Amino acid sequence: MATKAIVAAASSSKFVINPAHRFLCPKKLSSLNSSSASASASALAIKWRGISNCSPNKSARKMEGFTTTRAAAQPLENADELIASVETFIFDCDGVIWKGDKLIDGVPETLDMLRSKGKRLVFVTNNSTKSRKQYGKKFETLGLNVGEEEIFASSFAAAAYLKSINFPKDKKVYVIGEDGILKELELAGFQYLGGPEDGGKKIELKPGFLMEHDKDVGAVVVGFDRYFNYYKVQYGTLCIRENPGCLFIATNRDAVTHLTDAQEWAGGGSMVGAICGSTQRQPHVVGKPSTFMMDYLADKFGILKSQICMVGDRLDTDILFGQNGGCKTLLVLSGVTTLPMLQSPNNSIQPDFYTNKISDFLAPKAATV
């Protein structure tokens, strides 16, 4: 009955936090620096536990606030006023800063202008294929001066979440995803298996064949994976269903992503959905729109969430991420969302403002959409 309740709660909400993990998130997230790891573990006093003794009811009630109807979004007519009202801008990357490997027009000048006004800039992406260091190189390749400490990818969020719940170092993490997740897990000191190297593995279904799996896997992390195959589905399924207390963590549930600037491609949500189907479990999502990264950022930089503006191109991840965190929100129409999609009567997610692209910040009054 617990599984049915979780699935029912998930189907009625646009943003799903696994009720099974409701007690795992710390009230105050500490730094993940290795020098403070032991102090952090004792200060948090949070024990890693499985999911068997959890009730979904309390968490399901918490989700009710995320579907509140908001006033219709307003076109950004006075960019200077919005800039002056906040101290930090959080930018999504795909569809806001770049599309595929192509920089969106006006981005360098916009970022330089915001920095000149003393604004803190943070870049948050649900794409887990790269680590923060690898994303730093991408920014550099595109001619943008962005430090690694300003970048937060969902690959990092997965490792940060495991650290925040004191995930046992003698347990392993099975990864359905790419190199970015592996690198962040390694930096955080966690044992892992899977990833791209399992992409070439196949299962030969002979009569009586039994697939073995590592009984020490305590968490399965699922992200975008271009090497996704049936071997990974079965291995992850066995770990989640048969290893007591094994966690199911998703970097994000994005339906589509921008692998190129020519079209949209199936996103990490398609990989997560396969594991949901085989395990009949909902994951704990650490990327947008989950508030985990927002809480971490606010704690790391010591800023009020009301002093943050979230800028993104997706309603159900970027804008909901900002709204769930209590921030101002700006939708740009340079990525996934179009104006008809925003203004559709079927859309209940309304940002505070919308505009064509972030370079509209450069005009005293933003360009009319």
URBEL-V471740 format. One line per field, one symbol per residue. phi: phi as a letter, one per 20 degrees, with the letter a starting at -180 (. if undefined). psi: psi as a letter, one per 40 degrees, with the letter a starting at -180 (. if undefined). Layout:
phi: ???
psi: ???
//
This chain:
phi: .ffffffffffecfcddfgfdfeeeffceefefffdffffffffldefcedfdedefffffffgfedffdfffdffdcfgffgfecdcdddfdfncebcmddffgnfgffffffffeneedcdccefdfceffffgffgffendecegfedcdfffffffffffdlgffeeddeddrdfgfffffffenefbbnmgfefeecdeeegmfceebffefdbdddcfbfdfbfgfgfffffffedegmfedddfacffcbdeceeaecgeffffffffgfedlceeeedefegegffffffffemdfffeddedbddfecfffgfffemdfccedeecfedffffeffeededffcbbfbfffffegcfffe
psi: ddddddddddeeidhhhhddededhidhhiieiddeddddddddfhhhiaedfiheddddddedeeehhiiiiiihdgddddddeiehhhhicheddihbfhhhheddddddddddeeihhihhieheeiiddddddddddeehghideehhieddddddddddefhheeiihhhgaadddddddddefiiiiaaddedeiihhgihehhhiiheeheihhhahhefhidddddddddddddhhehihhhdifhdiigdiediiihadddddddddddefiiihheaieiedddddddddefihdeeihhhiehdecdddddddefiihhhifebdhiddddeheehehhidiiidideeddidhihh.
//
